[in-house]
Amino acid sequence: MPYYNPYQYYTPYTQQYNRPAVLQGKTVDNIDVVRAIDIPLDGTTSYFPLADGTAIASKQLQQDGTSRIIIYKPILGDQEKQTKYVTETDLENIKKEIEELKKKVGEQHESNATN
């Protein structure tokens, strides 16, 4: 009597473990060190944070054989939130421009009404 095994052709599933993303590179003292460091030839980007925390440099091999270095610098919070104040002179100029525009709109409206 033949034996039937439903799992005979079953290929066991091998679970792929998610590996944590690892950034290539290392901490450097200055940008000149980044220029001298060798990087992978497969085109992956390597990251080099400056030891003083002022910037992060990335270096990548391009298709033409040259390397490209990009420097990322943080934006300081107080630069974003600078408030610009309007002076009295600016306000008077704006009022004059508004009055001139009102006159032009009124004139245009009158010329359209008479036609």
C-alpha positions as CSV (number, residue, x, y, z in Angstrom):
1,M,0.0,0.0,0.0
2,P,1.5,3.3,-1.0
3,Y,2.3,5.8,1.7
4,Y,1.1,9.4,1.1
5,N,3.2,12.2,2.8
6,P,1.6,15.6,2.2
7,Y,4.8,17.3,3.5
8,Q,7.1,15.5,1.1
9,Y,7.6,18.4,-1.2
10,Y,7.5,21.0,1.6
11,T,10.5,23.3,1.6
12,P,11.1,24.6,5.0
13,Y,10.9,28.4,5.4
14,T,14.1,29.9,6.7
15,Q,13.4,33.1,8.5
16,Q,15.6,36.0,7.5
17,Y,16.7,37.9,10.6
18,N,16.5,41.6,10.2
19,R,20.0,42.9,10.7
20,P,20.2,46.4,12.2
21,A,21.3,49.0,9.8
22,V,25.0,49.8,10.2
23,L,26.5,53.0,9.0
24,Q,30.0,52.8,7.6
25,G,32.5,55.4,8.7
26,K,34.1,56.7,11.9
27,T,34.5,59.8,14.0
28,V,37.1,62.2,12.6
29,D,38.8,65.3,13.9
30,N,38.5,67.5,10.7
31,I,37.3,67.4,7.1
32,D,40.8,66.9,5.8
33,V,40.9,63.5,7.4
34,V,37.8,62.5,5.4
35,R,39.5,63.3,2.1
36,A,42.3,60.8,3.0
37,I,40.2,57.9,4.3
38,D,39.6,55.0,1.9
39,I,35.9,54.1,1.3
40,P,34.2,51.0,-0.1
41,L,34.4,50.5,-3.8
42,D,30.8,49.4,-4.2
43,G,29.4,52.9,-4.0
44,T,27.9,52.8,-0.5
45,T,28.1,56.0,1.4
46,S,30.3,56.3,4.4
47,Y,29.6,58.9,7.2
48,F,32.1,60.7,9.2
49,P,30.8,62.8,12.2
50,L,33.3,65.4,13.4
51,A,34.4,64.9,17.0
52,D,33.3,68.3,18.0
53,G,29.8,67.8,16.7
54,T,29.8,70.7,14.3
55,A,29.1,68.7,11.1
56,I,28.8,65.2,9.5
57,A,30.6,64.5,6.3
58,S,29.6,61.8,3.9
59,K,31.8,60.3,1.2
60,Q,30.8,58.1,-1.7
61,L,32.6,56.7,-4.7
62,Q,31.0,57.9,-8.0
63,Q,30.7,56.0,-11.2
64,D,33.5,58.0,-12.9
65,G,35.9,56.9,-10.2
66,T,36.0,60.1,-8.2
67,S,34.7,60.5,-4.7
68,R,32.0,62.9,-3.6
69,I,32.1,64.5,-0.2
70,I,29.0,66.2,1.2
71,I,29.1,68.1,4.5
72,Y,26.0,68.4,6.6
73,K,25.9,71.2,9.2
74,P,23.2,71.7,11.9
75,I,20.9,74.7,11.7
76,L,21.0,76.6,15.0
77,G,17.5,77.1,16.5
78,D,17.8,80.9,17.1
79,Q,18.6,81.5,13.4
80,E,15.2,80.0,12.4
81,K,13.2,82.1,14.8
82,Q,14.5,85.5,14.1
83,T,11.6,88.0,14.0
84,K,11.6,90.8,11.5
85,Y,10.0,94.0,12.7
86,V,8.3,96.6,10.5
87,T,9.5,100.2,11.1
88,E,7.1,103.2,10.9
89,T,8.6,104.1,7.6
90,D,7.9,100.7,6.2
91,L,4.3,100.9,7.5
92,E,3.7,104.3,5.9
93,N,5.0,103.0,2.6
94,I,2.7,100.0,2.7
95,K,-0.3,102.3,3.5
96,K,0.6,104.5,0.5
97,E,0.8,101.5,-1.8
98,I,-2.5,100.2,-0.6
99,E,-4.2,103.6,-1.2
100,E,-2.7,103.8,-4.7
101,L,-4.0,100.3,-5.4
102,K,-7.5,101.3,-4.1
103,K,-7.5,104.2,-6.5
104,K,-6.5,102.1,-9.5
105,V,-9.1,99.5,-8.7
106,G,-11.8,102.2,-8.3
107,E,-10.8,103.8,-11.6
108,Q,-10.9,100.4,-13.3
109,H,-14.2,99.6,-11.8
110,E,-15.7,103.0,-13.0
111,S,-14.3,102.6,-16.6
112,N,-15.9,99.1,-16.8
113,A,-19.2,100.4,-15.5
114,T,-19.4,103.2,-18.1
115,N,-18.6,100.8,-21.0
